[in-house]
Amino acid sequence: MPNDTDWMQYALKLAERAQQEGEVPVGAVLVLNDEIIGAGWNRPIAAHDPTAHAEIMALRAGAAKLGNYRLNDTTLYVTLEPCIMCAGAMVHARIKRLVFGASDSKAGAIKSVFNILDSARLNHRVEYVGGILSGECGGMLSRFFEARRKNSSP
């Protein structure tokens, strides 16, 4: 039976796909009863869609597979701490649990900048844990942005 680390390794493979496509390397996988029901990677550039974050792509795929926008009892694994938009989508989708890798000190909405999922005002609570394979997840992002800065300098 796969565990959080196994699923995060799969999400890292999806992040690699985003990187190969020139996107920020973030991957996400949505799991229900130890089965992948949705997967995604960042695609805002290719899709010309500011909402095409890895998490949103995985949630859309999962909802399509289940034929329901409610994704009860699912766990979303994502390589980077989700932003405000993605945190809100998780609440609306009623996912049970979020597992993320690296923290995001600039836009993280789970614990780094905002604490969206801890709000008592929301009508659904999402359990969460961060830091799973954070070194691998954060390292991939750091190398990506380092290469981007190097390639853009005069």
For each residue, the residues with C-beta under 8 A, 3 or more apart:
1: 34
2: 6 7 34
3: 6 7
4: 7 8 77 99 129 132
5: 8 9 132 133
6: 2 3 9 10
7: 2 3 4 10 11 29 31 75 77 99
8: 4 5 11 12 77 79 99 101 132 133 137
9: 5 6 12 13 133
10: 6 7 13 14 27 29 36 39 77
11: 7 8 14 15 27 28 29 54 77 78 79 101
12: 8 9 15 16 27 79 101 133 136 137 140
13: 9 10 16 17 27
14: 10 11 17 18 27 28 29 39 40 41 54 79
15: 11 12 18 19 25 26 27 41 42 54 79 137 140
16: 12 13 19 20 25 27 140
17: 13 14 20 21 27 41
18: 14 15 21 23 24 25 26 27 41 42 43 54
19: 15 16 22 23 24 25 140 144
20: 16 17
21: 17 18 41 43 45 46
22: 19 45 46
23: 18 19 26 41 42 43 44 45 46
24: 18 19 42 141 144
25: 15 16 18 19 41 42 79 140 141 144
26: 15 18 23 41 42 53 54 78 79 80 141
27: 10 11 12 13 14 15 16 17 18 39 40 41 42 54 78 79
28: 11 14 39 40 41 54 55 57 58 76 77 78 79
29: 7 10 11 14 36 38 39 40 58 76 77
30: 36 37 38 39 58 59 61 62 71 74 75 76 77 95
31: 7 34 35 36 37 74 75 76 77
32: 35 37 62 66 71 73 74 75
33: 73
34: 1 2 31
35: 31 32
36: 10 29 30 31 39
37: 30 31 32 61 62 65 66 74
38: 29 30 57 58 59 60 61 62 63 64 65
39: 10 14 27 28 29 30 36 57 58 61
40: 14 27 28 29 43 53 54 55 56 57 58 59 60 61
41: 14 15 17 18 21 23 25 26 27 28 54 57
42: 15 18 23 24 25 26 27 52 53 54
43: 18 21 23 40 46 47 49 52 57
44: 23 47 48 49 50 51 52 53
45: 21 22 23 48
46: 21 22 23 43 52
47: 43 44 52
48: 44 45
49: 43 44 52
50: 44
51: 44 56 85
52: 42 43 44 46 47 49 56 57
53: 26 40 42 44 56 57 82 83 85 86
54: 11 14 15 18 26 27 28 40 41 42 57 58 78 79 80
55: 28 40 58 59 76 78 82 86 89 90
56: 40 51 52 53 59 60 85 86 89
57: 28 38 39 40 41 43 52 53 54 60 61
58: 28 29 30 38 39 40 54 55 61 62 76 78
59: 30 38 40 55 56 62 63 71 76 89 90 93 95
60: 38 40 56 57 63 64
61: 30 37 38 39 40 57 58 64 65
62: 30 32 37 38 58 59 65 66 71 74 93
63: 38 59 60 66 67 68 69 71 93
64: 38 60 61 67
65: 37 38 61 62
66: 32 37 62 63 71
67: 63 64
68: 63 71
69: 63 92 93
70: 93 94
71: 30 32 59 62 63 66 68 74 93 94 95
72: 94 95 96
73: 32 33 96
74: 30 31 32 37 62 71 93 95 96 97
75: 7 30 31 32 95 96 97 98 99
76: 28 29 30 31 55 58 59 90 95 97 98 99
77: 4 7 8 10 11 28 29 30 31 99 100 132
78: 11 26 27 28 54 55 58 81 82 86 98 99 100 101
79: 8 11 12 14 15 25 26 27 28 54 100 101 102 133 137 140 141
80: 26 54 100 101 102 104 108 137 141
81: 78 100 102 103 104 108 109 110 111 112 130
82: 53 55 78 86 87 90 98 100 108 109 110
83: 53 86 87 104 107 108 109
84: 87 88 107 109 114 116
85: 51 53 56 88 89
86: 53 55 56 78 82 83 89 90 109
87: 82 83 84 90 91 109 110 114 116 117 126
88: 84 85 91 92 116
89: 55 56 59 85 86 92 93
90: 55 59 76 82 86 87 93 95 98 117 126
91: 87 88 94 116 117 122 123 124 126
92: 69 88 89 124
93: 59 62 63 69 70 71 74 89 90
94: 70 71 72 91 124
95: 30 59 71 72 74 75 76 90 98 126
96: 72 73 74 75 126 127
97: 74 75 76 126 127 128 129
98: 75 76 78 82 90 95 110 117 126 127 128 129
99: 4 7 8 75 76 77 78 128 129 130 132
100: 77 78 79 80 81 82 103 110 128 129 130 131 132 137
101: 8 11 12 78 79 80 130 131 132 133 134 136 137 138
102: 79 80 81 134 137 138 141
103: 81 100 108 111 112 130 131 134 138
104: 80 81 83 107 108 112 113
105: 108 112 113
106: 113
107: 83 84 104 113
108: 80 81 82 83 103 104 105 111 112 113 114
109: 81 82 83 84 86 87 112 113 114 115 116 117
110: 81 82 87 98 100 114 115 116 117 128 130
111: 81 103 108 115 130
112: 81 103 104 105 108 109
113: 104 105 106 107 108 109
114: 84 87 108 109 110
115: 109 110 111 118 119
116: 84 87 88 91 109 110 119 122
117: 87 90 91 98 109 110 122 125 126 128
118: 115
119: 115 116 122
120:
121:
122: 91 116 117 119 125
123: 91
124: 91 92 94
125: 117 122
126: 87 90 91 95 96 97 98 117
127: 96 97 98
128: 97 98 99 100 110 117
129: 4 97 98 99 100 132
130: 81 99 100 101 103 110 111 134
131: 100 101 103 134
132: 4 5 8 77 99 100 101 129
133: 5 8 9 12 79 101 136 137
134: 101 102 103 130 131 137 138
135: 138 139
136: 12 101 133 139 140
137: 8 12 15 79 80 100 101 102 133 134 140 141
138: 101 102 103 134 135 141 142
139: 135 136 142 143
140: 12 15 16 19 25 79 136 137 143 144
141: 24 25 26 79 80 102 137 138 144 145
142: 138 139 145 146
143: 139 140 146 147
144: 19 24 25 140 141 147 148
145: 141 142 148 149
146: 142 143 149 150
147: 143 144 150 151
148: 144 145 151 152
149: 145 146 152 153
150: 146 147 153
151: 147 148
152: 148 149
153: 149 150
154:
